[in-house]
Amino acid sequence: MRERSGVVAVVAMVGMLVMAACSGSDGTSSAGSSPDSAVPAPPTAAPNTADTTTAAPTTAAPTTAEPTTSTTVPTTAAPSTTEATTTGPGTYDFSAVSPIVQSFVDEHGLNGAGLIVVDRDDGVVHEDYWGEFAADRISLVASSSKMIAGGVLLHLADEGLLDMDAPVADAVDWGSGNPTITPAQLVSSSSGLVGLLDDPGYPPYVCQFLVAGALQDCAAQIFTTPDDDTDVIAPDTEFRYGGGQWQVAGGLAEAVSGKSWSELIDEIYVAPCDLDTLAFTNPWTQRGLGADGFNYPSLFDGDVTKLVPTDNPNIEGGAYVTTGDYAKLLLMQLRGGMCGDDQVLSQASLDRMHSDRIGEVYGGESRPGVGYGMGWWVDKASGRIDDPGAFGAVPWLDLEDGYGAYLVIESDATTGYILASQLFDPVDAAVRAAR
């Protein structure tokens, strides 16, 4: 695995490549911007911080805003007082969780954190906030967007508009650029196209980071460019995380549905699940957000009016959402794809999302002991699945025990996953004790 110094070099390279690709005429180019690395640390109690799959640039410190007293939790390490009341048979005691988060926020100088826990039967069983965070705070979630994006394609498959296992070429003319690649391979990072970690600023795919342009045009450009011919490998032979293949998936979704990505997000998730905030942007080259490598854009501060409108949202890492809205999506995945009376995803599609596709199809691993589904990393030892992002958000599901959680901070992937790994066991213990 590369050392942190390699990550710093990657960030610098990406920034230069993206700036070179931006003309600046639309006012969206930004020095130092970079795409989302957003690969989680190995799902263990102590991630290896030298692993590039989580490491943020060593020159970038976490945000230094101190926790404030204007939140639902004191700035001391006292137990949370915002624990949800449930109607289920058990009493949920999460008093062991709050001191862990408060101490971590203090030690790392974070501006706060949010945590919500959902149970298949009882709904929201715990919700708590620290520092500047509150229930209505909107955060950019980077690669925690992937399970949302993968669900869009699977919904279209449920509707009969897309065959996940048929070549993209069967659905769109520009699919002939890579005639054997399927949608399932795109959203399991197994298409053979150049991945995000292979070359984060890969020039032929740089449109994925630009506010300017249109999603379908970017998808077609990535899929048909001859400039990647020597770098593309056969599909389903190697796990290549992220990158342009996800932008292709988004363009394909627009093409087969006849709707924009924003319309699909609204129709598939926002309306059925009664969400207030979920939407996608392309944050990597926007001025005014305070983008800093793989760290959280410090100037965003939950203000969506700072986001430049775009027809080319970043599919793998462009979502923004509140804690409660993300929790509704987790609960939907625990409840057979249902949001209220609406079937968002079939159970068969959920099973595909959650299973270790790369292991089942070609014996692949993202790293030892960790598989990958369609937007979800699969820890083979614990059975836990998660979808962490470069900005510190970490959603996870325990499908066997029927619960999930969403932790959000505004920092970097390493910091977020270290905190999440400290919460896995106490959250699990609280849920189990209530049953």
Secondary structure, DSSP 8 states (H G I E B T S, - for coil): ---HHHHHHHHHHHHHHHHHH--STTS---TT----------SSSS--TT-TTT---TT---------SSSSS-SSS---S------SSS----TTHHHHHHHHHHHHT-SEEEEEEEETTTEEEEEEEEET--TT-EEE-GGGGHHHHHHHHHHHHHTTS--TTS-GGGT-GGGGGSTT--HHHHTTT-SSS--TTT-TT-GGGGGGG-SSSBHHHHHHHHHH-GGGTTT---TTSS---STHHHHHHHHHHHHHHTS-HHHHHIIIIITTTT-SS-EE--GGG-TTS--BTTB--TTTTT-GGGS---BS--TTT-EEEEHHHHHHHHHHHHTTTEETTEE-S-HHHHHHHHS-HHHHHH---SBTTEEE-SS-EEETTT--EE---TTS-EEEEETTTTEEEEEE-SS-HHHHHHHHHHHHHHHHHHHHHT-
